[in-house]
Amino acid sequence: MSAISARDRLEQALTRIADPHGEGARACLTVYADAARAAADAADARKRAGQSLGPLDGAIVSIKDLFDVKGEVTRAGSKLLAEEAEPATADAPVVTRLREAGAVIAAKTNMSEYAFSGVGANPHFGTPGNPADRSRVPGGSTSGGGVAVADGMCEIAIGSDTGGSTRIPAALCGIVGWKPSRQRVPTAGAFPLSFTLDSIGPLARTVAECASADAVMAGDRPKPIEPASLGGLKFGIVQGMPFESIDDTVAKAWEGAAATLGKSGARLSEETIALIPEMIAVNAKGGFAPPEAFAIHRDRLKRRGDEIDQLIRARIERGGTIMAADYIEMTQDRLRLIRAMDARMAGLDALILPTTPIVAPKIAEVATLETFGPKNGLLLRNTSMINFFDLCAISLPLPAAGLPVGLMLVARNGQDDRLFRIAAAVERLFVRS
């Protein structure tokens, strides 16, 4: 952690949040200034005494608006929930673990309502502008977290990832975003989108910060990440779908990244994965998030559906048309494909592909259902299959001319520590290039 005191770093973050010319009002929905100052002072006192709770002791952290904090209503980006939900009776387990590790929780960050969008827009609390171009979306659903890290309102943001919600804002905002193996971090106390696909991960400026936060939330002891040796590592470039409709900025950044990796000693291979079309066929029956979200929000839709973001409402309502038999069949087919993908990846250290095939769209470009759907689908396309196949993944910022671009590294379920080591090596390679 920085040699600058936790209190000084916190004050810098709070100043950025409060800046009337910045995105703080849209990125941070609740600011815990007093409690954060007390936590920062306690971290500084431990440091002066030669004590430490670990690498997160004194780290300035934000949490997504869907995590329970004792005594507060969990809004999940919804004014409707803010009005009618009961206050949480306890902190979410991940919040408890962060506090016990000395993290200074500065704010709760904005998000797509109910976490059901890769775009990151929120009509209720405002859409935080992308740090690279304020007229563009930040990516979702952890929109406020991505902007908060990139704009210096926190050092680490904790988000959720059901189809790319940590990795998409990381890619569009030029930072690092991590999706763990699903079973690694408890999802209790996080307002659900999909019981099948939800996972919890951090966004930060570095792989090391993400690794430390992930370890704490997983209940592990954080340890320094030793970058892997890239020489001889086998990286499979996923062919086909991940590169369809790719825009020029992403294509150029990808070409440069692939060339850099090729010179590093890593072995790159083109991988055509027949399991991906099979996944598409399974999801064509309706997918998992829509019916599970519909089960969560069915009563709310009947009572006050017109108060939900209409772009989100349309996606949830589609879940009510999926037959139970199709849902059960999808579940069984997915389990088979998860096993098959694990076997398919056995000879590779990681898969690599663009995190998103397009850069951040303009906010105005996603304002209607007709324009929102295609852009949202493209933003989610590459990342969502990682959740389907129950893998772990990380998005790293690529050197790019213009708007930010992300590179996604993907590993088998349970290979989280190994993927962090690989990501640290790739991160160092891009910094040097």
Beta strands, then each sheet from edge to edge (+ up, - down):
strand 1: 28-31
strand 2: 60-64
strand 3: 104-109
strand 4: 156-161
strand 5: 176-179
strand 6: 199-204
strand 7: 234-238
strand 8: 267-271
strand 9: 350-354
strand 10: 392-397
strand 11: 406-411
sheet 1: 1+ 3- 2- 4- 6+ 5- 10+ 11- 9+ 7+ 8+
end
